[in-house]
């Protein structure tokens, strides 16, 4: 079978990485394709309670073309050199080689995953595309807990960003649906994608 990608989208903190681990397939972390924090093209967001901050939830903060090119390399040759990005430092810190081995499916997951569904479908690289949908309050708590644990950004910035994302979550899910993702819950997505991927 030709190698194809399973795209997993969803709001920040919705469980994309957790679902990817459950599938036991090679994973391309699309968040590693963020722009560096000193890139002058980064978009800004004006939130209440402080100075404007970089809008890391705007797809303009991300390198979609690089992500699609990497997926093409993985589908064509089974390996690719991919960046390693440190979110707490807002920059790339290295690279690694992702090898698919014998797998004919792999996962590409990240908060901008929906933005590349169309390009992957046009290039005949897409196996499936899902967007995880969960309670906005649950996602807020899970996201804030994770971000504080990993020291991703200063705590006050994480709270401000988290509240903003909670109110925007429905729009994010609707946008993913509009771009070609199936909107499903965590357990259903795991069951359906595991069945489709077959034995590992």
C-alpha positions as CSV (number, residue, x, y, z in Angstrom):
1,X,0.0,0.0,0.0
2,X,1.2,3.6,-0.6
3,X,2.3,5.5,2.4
4,X,-0.4,8.0,3.6
5,X,-0.8,10.5,6.5
6,X,-3.4,10.6,9.2
7,X,-3.9,14.3,10.1
8,X,-5.1,14.9,13.7
9,X,-6.3,18.4,14.4
10,X,-8.0,20.0,17.4
11,X,-7.8,22.9,19.8
12,X,-4.7,23.3,21.9
13,X,-4.9,20.9,24.8
14,X,-7.7,18.7,23.3
15,X,-5.6,15.5,23.4
16,X,-4.0,15.3,19.9
17,X,-0.7,14.0,21.3
18,X,-2.4,11.5,23.5
19,X,-4.5,10.2,20.6
20,X,-1.4,9.9,18.5
21,X,0.3,7.8,21.1
22,X,-2.7,5.5,21.3
23,X,-2.4,4.7,17.6
24,X,1.1,3.4,18.0
25,X,2.2,4.9,14.6
26,X,5.1,7.1,13.7
27,X,4.3,10.8,14.6
28,X,5.2,14.0,12.9
29,X,4.8,16.8,15.4
30,X,3.5,19.7,13.3
31,X,4.1,22.2,16.2
32,X,7.8,21.8,15.4
33,X,7.2,23.9,12.3
34,X,6.5,27.1,14.3
35,X,8.4,30.3,13.3
36,X,11.1,31.4,15.7
37,X,10.1,34.0,18.3
38,X,12.2,36.8,16.7
39,X,10.6,36.4,13.2
40,X,9.3,39.8,12.3
41,X,6.3,38.3,10.4
42,X,4.8,36.8,13.6
43,X,1.2,38.0,14.2
44,X,0.3,39.8,17.5
45,X,-2.8,39.5,19.7
46,X,-4.1,42.3,22.0
47,X,-5.7,40.7,25.1
48,X,-7.1,42.4,28.1
49,X,-4.8,42.7,31.1
50,X,-1.4,43.3,29.5
51,X,0.6,44.2,26.5
52,X,0.0,42.5,23.1
53,X,1.6,39.1,22.8
54,X,2.6,36.9,19.9
55,X,-0.5,35.1,18.6
56,X,0.8,31.5,18.5
57,X,-2.7,30.3,17.7
58,X,-2.7,32.2,14.4
59,X,-1.6,30.0,11.5
60,X,0.6,32.9,10.3
61,X,3.0,31.9,13.1
62,X,3.6,28.6,11.4
63,X,5.3,27.3,8.3
64,X,2.7,25.3,6.4
65,X,4.7,24.8,3.2
66,X,7.6,23.3,5.2
67,X,5.2,20.9,6.9
68,X,3.6,19.7,3.7
69,X,7.0,19.3,2.0
70,X,8.1,17.1,4.9
71,X,4.9,15.0,4.7
72,X,5.6,14.5,0.9
73,X,9.1,13.3,1.7
74,X,7.8,10.8,4.3
75,X,5.2,9.4,1.9
76,X,7.7,9.1,-0.9
77,X,10.7,7.8,0.9
78,X,9.8,6.8,4.4
79,X,12.1,9.2,6.2
80,X,12.7,13.0,6.5
81,X,14.8,15.4,8.5
82,X,12.4,17.3,10.8
83,X,13.0,20.3,13.1
84,X,12.9,20.2,16.9
85,X,11.2,23.2,18.4
86,X,11.3,24.4,22.0
87,X,8.0,26.1,22.8
88,X,9.3,27.6,26.1
89,X,12.2,29.3,24.2
90,X,10.1,30.0,21.0
91,X,12.7,28.7,18.6
92,X,14.1,25.7,16.9
93,X,16.8,24.0,18.9
94,X,17.9,21.2,16.5
95,X,16.6,18.5,14.2
96,X,16.0,14.8,14.0
97,X,15.4,12.1,11.4
98,X,11.9,10.6,11.4
99,X,11.9,7.1,10.0
100,X,8.6,5.3,9.2
101,X,10.2,1.8,9.1
102,X,7.6,-0.7,7.8
103,X,4.6,1.5,8.6
104,X,2.4,2.6,5.6
105,X,0.6,5.1,7.8
106,X,1.9,7.9,10.0
107,X,0.3,10.7,12.1
108,X,0.8,14.4,11.6
109,X,-0.7,16.3,14.6
110,X,-0.7,19.9,15.7
111,X,-3.0,22.9,16.3
112,X,-2.6,23.9,12.7
113,X,-3.1,20.4,11.2
114,X,-6.3,21.4,9.6
115,X,-4.6,24.0,7.5
116,X,-2.7,21.3,5.4
117,X,-5.6,18.8,4.9
118,X,-6.5,20.3,1.5
119,X,-2.9,20.3,0.3
120,X,-2.4,16.7,1.4
121,X,-5.6,15.6,-0.3
122,X,-4.7,17.4,-3.5
123,X,-1.3,15.5,-3.5
124,X,-3.0,12.2,-2.8
125,X,-1.2,11.9,0.5
126,X,-4.2,11.8,2.9
127,X,-5.5,8.7,4.6
128,X,-7.8,10.5,7.0
129,X,-8.3,13.8,8.8
130,X,-10.0,14.2,12.2
131,X,-10.5,17.1,14.6
132,X,-10.9,16.1,18.3
133,X,-13.9,17.7,20.0
134,X,-14.2,17.9,23.8
135,X,-15.7,20.1,26.4
136,X,-14.2,23.6,26.3
137,X,-13.9,23.8,30.1
138,X,-12.1,20.4,30.2
139,X,-9.8,21.5,27.4
140,X,-9.0,24.7,29.2
141,X,-8.1,22.8,32.4
142,X,-6.0,20.2,30.6
143,X,-4.2,22.8,28.5
144,X,-3.4,25.1,31.4
145,X,-2.2,22.1,33.5
146,X,0.1,20.9,30.7
147,X,1.5,24.4,29.9
148,X,2.2,25.2,33.5
149,X,3.9,21.8,34.0
150,X,6.1,22.2,31.0
151,X,6.8,25.9,31.7
152,X,5.8,26.8,28.1
153,X,5.3,30.5,28.8
154,X,4.9,32.8,31.9
155,X,1.8,31.7,34.0
156,X,-0.1,35.0,33.5
157,X,0.3,34.7,29.8
158,X,-0.9,31.1,29.8
159,X,-4.1,32.1,31.8
160,X,-4.8,35.0,29.4
161,X,-4.3,32.9,26.4
162,X,-6.2,30.0,27.8
163,X,-9.3,32.1,28.5
164,X,-9.2,33.5,25.0
165,X,-8.9,30.0,23.5
166,X,-11.8,28.7,25.6
167,X,-14.1,31.3,24.0
168,X,-12.7,30.6,20.6
169,X,-12.9,26.8,20.7
170,X,-16.1,26.3,18.8
171,X,-14.8,28.5,16.0
172,X,-11.6,26.4,15.9
173,X,-13.5,23.2,15.6
174,X,-15.9,24.6,12.9
175,X,-12.9,25.9,10.9
176,X,-11.3,22.4,11.0
177,X,-14.6,20.9,9.7
178,X,-14.7,23.5,6.9
179,X,-11.2,22.5,5.9
180,X,-12.0,18.8,5.6
181,X,-11.7,17.3,9.0
182,X,-14.2,14.8,10.5
183,X,-15.1,16.1,14.0
184,X,-15.1,13.3,16.5
185,X,-14.6,12.6,20.2
186,X,-11.4,11.1,21.6
187,X,-12.5,7.5,22.0
188,X,-14.3,7.3,18.8
189,X,-11.3,8.7,16.9
190,X,-9.0,6.2,18.6
191,X,-11.3,3.3,17.7
192,X,-11.9,4.3,14.1
193,X,-8.2,5.2,13.3
194,X,-6.9,2.1,15.0
195,X,-9.2,-0.1,12.9
196,X,-8.3,1.8,9.7
197,X,-4.6,1.5,10.3
198,X,-4.7,-2.2,10.8
199,X,-2.2,-4.4,12.7
200,X,1.1,-2.6,13.7
